[in-house]
Amino acid sequence: MKLAFIIDPIAKLDPGHDSSVAMMEAAQILGHQVWITEANQLSIIGGKAWGYLQAVDLKLVKLVDGHWQAESDWYQLGNKLLTCLEEMDAVFMRTDPPVTVPYLYTTYILDLIDRDRTLVVNSPQGLRTANEKVYALQFTSVIPETIVSQDKSVIAQFVEEKQSAVLKPLGGKGGEGILFLEAGDRNFNSLIEVSTYQGREPVMVQEYLPAAKEGDKRIILLDGEPIGAVNRIPSGTEFRGNMAVGGKAVKADITAREQEICAIVAPQLRADNLYFVGIDVIGGYLTEVNVTSPTGIREIDRLNNVSLGKQVIEWLENTISN
């Protein structure tokens, strides 16, 4: 197969952490051609999606003393070739959030790929549908009590009722901009004004779950099926478990309750053609559905001696061949 990955600049990726690199490595090991490009290198020509693609050859990371180690020159790139994306068997859209206007424009370009010729992971329409915070709110039976508002009084009433809550920007990533709110905080008004850009942009406010101290579990779903999990435990005085802000990754099983959550979410993910997804679960409650560039593969592989990247590429082989 010929596979294209739309990623952030490869020089900025951490090969020992990045899930895109893990999948590219797996594809290379299984004998497939791997190409990369960036969102700003895509065009519409003749009503089709085109991009400047570069073949990439990877030196595989190695597990040394429980940590992934990469060579300093861990990738080699070929020349840029302007290529119709329909020449690929699959295209992975793996650009990190936030989902900005240029990001949305990229999904419009990807809409022009003939699905009968090339599989796009995840579907561009699905990416537009699934805001990573708001998407979870349709699964009301398995989420904590949550509001979305830009109105200070609405948010204040919710926090007063719950006594503590977590505020999340709708377009953030890696824990950026997440705030812990407490009733009676003298900084409350300022925090809301800054977070909502003076009431111009809504935010999500969720009931605080004390179980967050025990970890924020990332579960990876492939075509709706859970294939692995990692628990991310806050460090020090930090209340966020995201690895990007220092959360510690520890081995985790998928509980019966979490299997139930996955089963509830899966039909909608399949309906929206969201094939590779990471859901976040705290204390048995679904808190987020990550669809743009979910992470966690490297940590799950390291802690469980598995290869989720290989599972993804083998699923792709079977999906395309059928």
Secondary structure by P-SEA (a helix, b strand, c coil): cbbbbbccccccccccccaaaaaaaaaaaabbbbbbbccccccccccccccbbbbbbbccccccccbbbbcccccccccccccccccccbbbbcccccccaaaaaaaaaacccccccbbbcccaaaaaaccccccccccccccccccccccaaaaaaaaaaaccbbbbcccccccccbbbbbccccaaaaaaaaaaccccbbbbbcccccccccbbbbbbbcccccccbbbbbbcccccccccccbbbbbbbbbcaaaaaaaaaaaaaaaaaccccbbbbbccccccbbbccccccaaaaaaaccccaaaaaaaaaaaaaac
